[in-house]
Amino acid sequence: MIGGTRNLGPSMVRALLQQGHEVAIFNRGQTPDDLPPEVERLRGDRTDREQLKQALGGREFDLVLDTTLYNGVEAETIVELFAGRIGRYLFLSTGQVYLVRLGVARPFKEEDYRGR
């Protein structure tokens, strides 16, 4: 899981563990958590391509749950990094992804990201 310590992350981690899955989380390690010790912790900043490669580059996963995807560059980096090495990739969307903004009409575009 990319993220894993805030919002839905902890409950998702616990649910996966209860179902018998091995779970690793990748995040910056800045948010305190009370996740069980069997959760593997991988550290780095997802906005830094080299940190992502260093922590995840040689790994294979059945599933990657991404709870902190905020822009197209981050999505492209993940696609490139995991090409051919994961079973499934799922990201949880937020209003940021759909550009909940005043005065922006569909279809939303990446360049519309900033604003009220």
Number of C-alpha atoms within 10 A of each C-alpha: 24 20 22 25 23 13 10 12 19 17 14 15 22 16 12 13 15 10 8 9 11 12 18 18 21 21 21 14 15 8 10 8 11 7 14 11 7 10 14 13 17 17 18 19 14 21 14 11 15 13 14 20 17 13 17 18 13 10 12 14 15 9 14 20 18 20 20 19 20 15 13 11 12 15 14 10 16 20 12 9 18 20 10 9 14 14 12 11 15 11 15 11 13 13 9 13 15 14 19 16 15 8 8 14 11 7 6 14 11 11 6 13 16 9 10 9
